[in-house]
Amino acid sequence: MVPPSELTDERWAHIIEEHCELSGMRLDVLETVVNPACVLVGGDGKLLAVREFEPEKCLVVVYHELHDDGFIIATFSTSRIRPLNRRIRI
């Protein structure tokens, strides 16, 4: 599995527009993709890289993997870990 390296400035601006609490966490987002605690199966061929960044709070990075690279679609933080645990782990 090859993690996505593509997080454009435009995509990052869109992410922090929707989730302003992540504004200083761009490196954390990239680290989550490169070194996740787990990778889960999302819908429509997407993958979810998950990593805890605060006690009982996870950073979730939704990405699409291509042949030897990929791109980040969305990112959010959540304390609702139970729904994540229902997904298939890779």
Residue pairs with C-beta under 8 A, 6 or more apart in sequence:
1 39
1 65
1 90
2 65
2 68
2 69
2 70
3 33
3 34
3 49
3 63
3 65
3 70
4 33
4 63
4 64
4 65
4 66
4 69
4 70
4 71
4 72
5 69
5 70
6 69
6 70
6 71
6 72
7 26
7 29
7 30
7 71
7 72
11 71
11 72
11 73
12 26
15 22
15 29
15 72
15 74
15 75
16 22
16 23
19 75
19 76
19 77
21 77
22 29
22 59
22 75
22 76
22 77
25 53
25 59
28 53
28 59
29 59
29 61
29 72
29 75
31 51
32 49
32 50
32 51
32 53
32 59
32 60
32 61
33 49
33 61
33 63
33 72
35 51
36 49
36 50
36 51
36 61
37 50
37 51
37 52
37 58
38 49
38 50
38 89
38 90
39 47
39 48
39 49
39 50
39 89
39 90
40 47
40 48
40 50
40 84
40 87
40 88
40 89
40 90
41 47
41 48
41 87
41 88
41 89
41 90
42 48
42 62
42 87
45 64
46 62
46 63
46 64
46 73
47 62
47 63
47 64
47 65
47 90
48 60
48 61
48 62
48 63
48 84
48 87
49 60
49 61
49 63
50 58
50 59
50 60
50 61
50 84
51 58
51 59
52 58
52 59
53 59
53 77
56 79
56 81
57 77
57 78
57 79
58 77
58 78
58 79
58 81
58 84
59 75
59 76
59 77
60 75
60 76
60 77
60 78
60 84
61 72
61 74
61 75
62 72
62 73
62 74
62 75
63 70
63 71
63 72
63 73
64 70
64 71
64 73
78 84
